[in-house]
Amino acid sequence: MQNQPFIRDLGNGLILRHASKRDARALADFNARMHGDDKADGLRVAAWTRDLIAKPHPTVTANDFMIVEETASRRIVSSLGLIPQTWTYDGIPFNMGRPELIATLPEFRGRGLIRIQFDEVHKWCEQRGLIVQGITGIPYFYRQFGYEMALEFVGRRFGFEPNVPRLKKGKRETYRIRPALKRDLAFIARTYAETQNRYMLSCLRGPDVFEYELQTQSKSNAQFFELRIIEDARGKRIGYFQHPNHLGLTGLTAVGYELQPGASWLGVTPAVVRYLWATGEKYARRDKQTRVSFGFMLGTEHPAYEALADSLPVVRDPYAWYLRVADLPGFLRHIAPVLEKRLAESIACGYSGSLKISFYTSGLRMLFRNGKLKKVETWKPVNNDDEGDAAFPGRTFLQALFGYRSFDELRYAFKDCHYENINARVLLNILFPKRLSDVFPVF
């Protein structure tokens, strides 16, 4: 990333430039006004911004934010930040960029300022090898900049007082829950890594990320989560979880809950629920709120849900990540080992041949030889005589690529998503199966 603050003159008294640590306060105030749901939430957004701009972060510097500034008043009228991180696709790491804290003052909207910043941030991503971009945000808006909703985001389940498992009279907790310490960071990172094979897409969160969250993040940060260690009766660490330091709408919700292999979800999870219920009540008294629920934000499926069964009666379906892949052939080459493994373990093992996928105005061609992906290249349907082996309208292929929807589900939803021959249908379902993902990103 270049260090020169000035990017370019936008005309009409506006310039686009990189942020610096000196902008921390002004940008925090701007984001609080633009993104805060209320005063308390605005303060949390401001703290998040200051942490990203002014504090040491595992992946972000102030230079990763850009600002549209009105030169006459020196005020910020629009801004966009980038949070680089590494995700994995069935175990294969890839670098991705997460645009965040995106906003424009109401009186400056309609001038294309967000589009200008997205064009710039996409250049940064290309220069830095961040081959996928992902963002969570308002419906439809980011489709304008090349994104497709293609990955689950934040599935939740909740319970209420009658659902809290009660300890039998005279019994004490078998498991101890305590605040995490610096000496626990390697354990937390290892436990997290050992459990992520549950998901097709996952974010790499090493000790540096957990250390930042434990020791550097402001407690008032909108993305701050308390880290808790779970120990058995002998004092052995068997898992961890995280939770906010304030109530959500009606209660306290756990995130990032993982146990070591061999630990009983059925045995441990009731103790976690009792902790959430009791701690939620403490927060409610402190903040003069009412606590009526407890919950888990762990995607659509998780062992904790199975352990609690009907004790989590309220299910909140997930929203979705917007994802963008500028170089689809390059990304497919990057994940070739996964595609080859899927082929090798399927009815099409040892497959040789080509698979031409049409996006109607563009497309790609995959060439396999003896089950190995030898080539992926851009390809374009030329006429009715060569429409390819299968077609995906718009960017819907990304939904299949990232396991969000199966090819058959997309065919049901989009009549112009189709296949021309049975081999194509079989291959697409093998290469791009629907799979569970629950990405806990770097904030």
N, C-alpha and C positions, 0 to 999 in steps of 0.2 A: 504494500500500500504506500502510495506517495505521501510525503510529509508536508508538501506545500498546502497551506490552508485554502487558497483560492482555487476553485474549480472552473467556473466560467461566469460571464456576465449574462444575465437572462433578459436584460432590457427592462424598460419601464421602472427603473429604479430598484431592481432586484438583482442580487447576486447569489450564486450557489457556492458554498464553501464547506470545507471540513470543519467539524467542531473541534474545540480544544478544551482542556480542563477549565479554562477561564469561563467557558460557557455553561458550566455545570448548574449554577444557580438559575440562570435565565431559562435554560432548557428544561430544568426540573419544574419550574413554575409554568412554563408553556404546556408541558405534558400533563401536569396536574389539572390544568383548566380544560384541556382537550379530551383527556381520557378518564378522569375521575368521575365515578357515578354519584358521589356525594363528597362532602368535605373530608371525611375520614379516608375514603378511597383515594381522593386526590393527593392526600399527604403520603399515602403508600406508593402511588405512582411516582411522585416527586422523589421519594427516597430511592426507588428502583433506578430512576434516571441518574441520580447523583452517584449511586454505586457503580453504574456502568461507565460513567464519564470520568469520575474522579478517583476511584479506588482501583487497586490492582485486581484484575479479573483474569481467569484462566484463558479466555479467548478474545476479549474485547479491549480496545483502547478508545480514547476519545475520538481518534481519527476515523473510527468505524461509523461515526454519525455524520450526517450532512445536514446543513442548515440553509434554508432560503431566507436571506436577510434583506430587509428594506434598508437601503443605504442611508436614506435621509434620517430615519428615526433609530436605526441600528436594532430594531426589534426583530424577533424571530417570527416569520409568518407561516413557515412550513418546515417540517423536519422528517427525517427517516433514519433509523439506525439499523445496523447489521450485527447479528450475533453469530459468528462462525462456530461450528461444532462438528463433531464426527458422529455419524450414525452408522449402523450396520444393516446390511441386507442379507438375511440368512447367514450371518457371521462374517460377511465381507465388508470391511470398513469403507466408507466413502465420506468425503468432506462435503458439508452442506452449509448454506448460509440462510439465516433466519431473519428476514426483514421484520422490524418491530418498531413500536412507538411511532406510528405513522399518522401525521395529522397536518391539517392546514386551517388557518383562521377562517371563519365563515366568509368574511368579506373578500378573501383572496381565492375562494374556490371557483372552479370553472375555468381556470387559466392553464390547466395541464401541469401544475407544479408537481403533483404526485407522479405523473407519468415521466416527467423529466428525471425525477429522483430514482424511479425504478429503472429507467434506462441506464443511469449511472451505476446503481448498485449491481445491476446485472453484469456490467463491464468489470466491476471489482471482483465479482464471483468468478468470472471467466479468467481473469488475471491470476487469481489465487487458487484455482483448481477446486472451487466449491461447486461441484458438478450438479447438485440439486439445490433448489431453493424451496423453503417451506414457510408458510405463514398461517396463523389462525386469525380470522377476522370476520367482518360483517358479510352477510350473504351476497353473492354475485360479484361484488366490487372488484376483487382481485383477478377475476377471469379476464378482465380487460388488459391485463399485463402478462398474459401467457400462462396463467395458473389454472389448475383443475382440482376440484375437491376429490381427493383420492386416498384418504387415510383417516381412520377413526381418530377422534379427539375427545378425550375426557368422558368416558362412560362412568356413571355413578349409581350407587345403591344406598338406600337409607332405611333406618329403623327408628322406633320410638320407645318410650319407657317400657311398655309391656314386652318389647323384644330384647331388652337387656338381660343376658343370662345372669341369674342370681347365684351367689355362693350359698351352699348349704350351711345351715346354722352351725356355728362352731368351726367352720372351715376357713382357712386362710388361702390367699393367692399362692398358687404353685409357682407362678412366674413373676419375676421382678422386672419392672419397667423403669428405666433411669435415663437421665440426660446423657447424650453421647459426649465423649471426651476426645481429645486429639489422638490418644492412643487407640481409639476405636476406628479411626478412619480407614486403615488398610482392611480391617475386617468388614466394614460396611461396603467398601468398593468391591471386595472379593465376593461377598454374598450377592450383591447386585449383579455382578458379571456372571456368576454361576447360575442365576435364575433367568437370564434374558433369552435363553434358547426357547423359552415359551413363546416368543414373538418372532415374526418374520422381520419386522423393522424395529430397531431399538437404538437408543442413543448411548454412546460410550460416555460413562461417568466414572472417571478415575478418582483416586484419592485427592487430586488437586481440586476437582469440582466440589467434592464433599467438604474439603477443608475450607474452600471459599465460602460455602454455605454455612459452615459451622463457626468460622472465626472472622470473616471479613464482611459479609453482608450485614446491612443495617437491619435491626429487628423490626423496623417500621417499613421495610421494603415490601412491596406488594407481592413479591415472589419469595418471601422468606418462609421457611418451614422449619419448625423445631425438629431436631434429630433425636430419636429415642432408641435406646438399646434394650433388647429383650433378653433376659437371663433366666436359666432354669433354676431349680431349687439348690443346685450345687454352685451357682454363680457362674456357670458357663454361658458364654454368649451364644445365642441360637438364632438371632434375627434382629431386625430393626424396622422402624417405620418413621414417617415424617407427618407433621400436621401443622396447620397455620397456628399463629399465636393469638388468634381471635376467632370469634364465631363467624360462620357463614350466615346464610339467611336464617337458619333455625337451629344450627348445631355445629359440632366439631367434626371434621372429616379427615380421615387418614389418607395419605398418599404414599406411594413408594414402599409398600409393606411387603417385606420378603423374609423368608426363613431359610436357614441352612438345610441342605438335603438331610433327611432323616428326622427332622423336627416335625411334630404333629400339628398341622393346621387346625385340626379338630380340637386339640388340647389347648393350643396357645390363643386362638382367635377370641374366645370368650373373655379372656383376661384383657385383651386389647380393647374390646368393646367396653368393658367396665371402666377402663382407664379413660377412654374418649368421653364416656358419659359423665364421669366425675370431673374431669378437667374442663369439659364444656360448661359445667355448672359453675366452676370457679371463674372462668372467663365471663360468664353471664353476670355474675355478681359484681365482678370488677368493673364491667362496662355498662352495667345497668340495662342488660338485655334479658331476653327470655330464651332459655334453651329447651327445645322440645324434641330434638332428634340427635342421632349420631350417624355417621356415614363413612363410606369408603369410595374413593375416586381412583379406581383401578382398571378402567376399561370395561368392556362388555363381559369378559370372562376372567375369573381369577380364583385360585384355590380358596381364598377367604370367603368368597361368595358361596362356594360349595359347602364350606364348613358351617356357615350360618343358615343356609337354606332359606326357609320361610321367615327367618328373623330379619330379613332385609326386604320388606314388602314393597317399597317404592323403588322403581327402576327408572333412571333417567337415561334415555338413549343418547349416544354420543353425537357430538357435532362432527365437524370434519376439518382436517388440515387441507389447505390449498398447497399443491405441490407443482413445481415447474422443473422440467428437464430440457435444457436448450439443445443438448446433443444426445438424442436418443441412441443412435448407433454406438456412440462412445460409452454411454452408460451400460448398454447391453454387453459390450465387450468387457467392461469392468466386472460385471457379475457373471461372466461366462462360466466360471467353475460351478456356480449354483445351478445354472440352466443345464449344464452337462450332467450334474449329479441327479437332477430331477428326471432327465431322460434315461439315465442308466438304471434308475430304480422303477421304471415304468414299463408299460407294454410296448413302448417304442424304443427300447434300448438298442443302441447301435444304429440309430436312424441316419440315413444319408439322403440328402435332398435339400431343396430350398423351401423357404416359407416367405411369401411376399405379402406384406401387410399394408393395406391401403388406408390412408387418412383422407382420401378423396382428392385433395389438392397436393398431397405429398404422400410419402410412405417410406417403408424400409424393407430390405431383403436380408434374410438370414440364411446362411449356407452352412449345412451340417455335413460332416463326413465321418462315418462310423461313430456317430454319437458325439462328436466334437464340433464345437462352434468354430468354424474356420474363418468366417467372414460375416460382418454386418455392415451394410452400406445403405445410403439413401437410395430411394427408388421412387419413381413417380408413375402412376397409372397413365398410360398414354391414350388409350381409346377403349371402346367397349370390348374389343377383342382381348385385352389384357387388363383386367380389373383387379388382378392379384388373387391370392388364395383366401383372404378374409379382409373385412373392412371395419374400421372404427370411425364414427363421425367425430369431428372436432378433436378434443384431447382425451376422449374417453378411454383410450388405450392405457393411459396412466392409471386408471382405476384397476385394470387387470394387472398391470406391471407391479403395482404395490399391494396386491392381494386384497384390495378393498371390495371388489366385486368379481365374481367369476365371469368367464366369457359368456356362459349361458344366461346369467343374470343380466348382463349388458344387452344381449340379444333380445331378452324379454322387454327391457326398458326402452331400447332404441331399435326401431324396425330397420334402420339403415346400418345397424351393426349386424353383420352376417358373414357366412362362410360360403365358399364356392365348391369345396370338396370335403369329404369326411376326414381326410388326413389333417386338414387345417384345423378342424374343430378339435380333434383328438390332441394334436400337438399343442394348441393354445391352452387347452385345459391342463395339460401336463406341465408346460413351461411356466404358466402363470396361474397357479391355483389360488383360490381364495384362502387367505391365512389371517390368523389373529395377529394384531399389532397393538401396542400401547406404548407410545413414545413419551418418555419423561425427559423433556429437552433441557439444555443448559439455558438458564435465564440470565 
